[in-house]
Amino acid sequence: MATPASTLATDTAATTSTSAHANFDAARARRLTLHLADMIEDFYVIPSTAHRYAEALRTNVAAGRYDDCANDDDFGARVTADLQAVAVDRHLRLMTEAAVQKRMAPPVAGIAAPKSEQASPDMPHGIEAMAMIGANHDIAYLRFNQFSQDPASGEAARRFLVTHANARAVIIDGRPLRGGGLLPIDAMLPLFFDRTTTLARLETRAAAVAKYPEDPSPTLILQPSTPDIERLDHVIQPDAHETRLRNVPLYFLTSSRTASAGEHFALALRSTKRGVQIGETTAGAGHFGGFEDVGEGMSVFLPIGQTVDTRTGQGWEATGIAPDIAVPADDALRVALARLGEGG
């Protein structure tokens, strides 16, 4: 998503106010907040909520709410807290550009994979492990920390599954999976279905689609839409060449940190009844978008769309997706293996 080209909004608050912190520019904060309000109102995924966010920010600017921030980090945190007080959105936040860069860095190791499944240095981006596990090495195991949009990642995952298509089960470990895109999903899931299947629906703010057009994906099929919202169904075709995995047990391991594209994957398995989710309820980050430049060293993660269940029209923002089998994340792999007759 490219940066919105709209100019910064005119500062309409009183300009005689002075900041309690000499190094913090209150006029700049008001200017940036008003611009942020315009961005959210124009492009945020839910129009009615977008208006509420924008009005709250404008009211706060008029009241001098951000004039006495200690620094830019404090400014971003205060604006974010005010937005979350209007409506919870696990993605929407104002941050410094430095904080964004830190956030985009590779994740710190959390829940450990079994020693034999540790990632090798040449693993494709987003993949921590691909290995055959179990007493007879007949269970295919893949572990992701991100669903990377690098085609090499999805291709590597598919190649591993095809190479080991005689596996008696597949375990996809998404406990550290913090988000990403659809390419790995599109690469893997056609191996597990025997017919054309709708996985989920993406609803995107129409103004954002018009402003930031993207190359169409063959797996996203346009559905009847409205002037405000474009609707696309995520649809996969069965793999034309490999059929051996269509009926094997499929498990997806989750933690409270499994987010965004990882939750999209969980919803796809839930709505199609194709797999079993084991672990913890996911993070509840159901909206998608990207970091956008607000100006003068500040950026916002601006959610422009959401994924919903085609059966109910409901997403999972702020609630997460509950597992089929609820266990602590650290125990999820052990439980999956036990269901497959592994271990004591």
Steps between C-alpha positions, in 0.01 A plus 500: 500500500655828393508812712185717479573812299258731682663808647528561871184646646501864603565552870172638631582485871631800686865553412590695812506188721847403617616148573592397850809341344733743328617245242149393395327703228131525594403669173658213307311246710169674429581518130591132480197390700261685272666344198472159664129561562451567127693187403297280732167648393581450132653152507431307823320172433169570679361840391285559809788421734734710286276802558497440876879475510541818297256702708668388823841612373368837383331556835822412681703741287257782576539422870881500484515134595838439334669834569692383808639169376851423620626385159389333179473157661271644766300680230454180302404301808246761611334522159493120474339466844235756405422312178473168685264662751261574212516147353755225550713427193814294561674646193413871515780696666708815457875447531829668426673383185782363717250291696353370175842384382558324832157336478577370150823332616512118515318362806682398814481127565208406724347153521772259400453245228627147574878492471491292183271756336712813556532723196812483289660829390386451140127466580280724284374818665221429748567127533673378815487127438401231251563143608357151519431417864356216708645162587490392137567844352165487321340825623571814298573799725527863387550794735442863397567833671357689201306421184751675279397658173834391355392237244799286598346439842171360373677303229733343758209400723311344209811321376559351845140377520508351151831330569349346813146447372504146640490648851227358721429846646604864467561740790532871421639684801373858507569577865757770413317605180446875534347574157594543137311433177312237303775354279598212733133420560437492125806278454412243767125465535419382144681179595241428770173542305331297227269773371482876446463647849424844642722562802393846618383844386709818493314829544704810411414867514421596139680834528818317599466259207468794262788691659741209532425252217683168514561229244201264513554159657349203315375363833301814588165504319292818489156472660202741506623809682377842615626853431685490835627141513658270240447129568733226377469129573821306561452190284742216430503232234617146585855423396484344156811286541525383862205327670655292780448761774131563438381277783790498746446648849599868510579681826565871555670604824421845640595726788368831627762660271373336181370802309361645180585272205551218748145555618381510139648150466325386819168636372548324165545166674208569734253609233585207272528246784824381339734524797520498878629803692689413819637746755381841614249756376676718243594866538187659356671705229244452225545822304763543230682799354846646524721768651436842348700821530313762702788742458785651699634172633169337596323201343169325556401141441179567310257207474312523170337156496384202699461127444165345589341157507282466189248300704442767764644824365694533826871557549716455808635847578570529876351155571732258323423150375449239769670163446320173446719354774602754765837438664792726600705591195806318636299176503340529155754295306503225763119481489495485120755220501306314769189511283709332233610226738844643567653511847395350829 
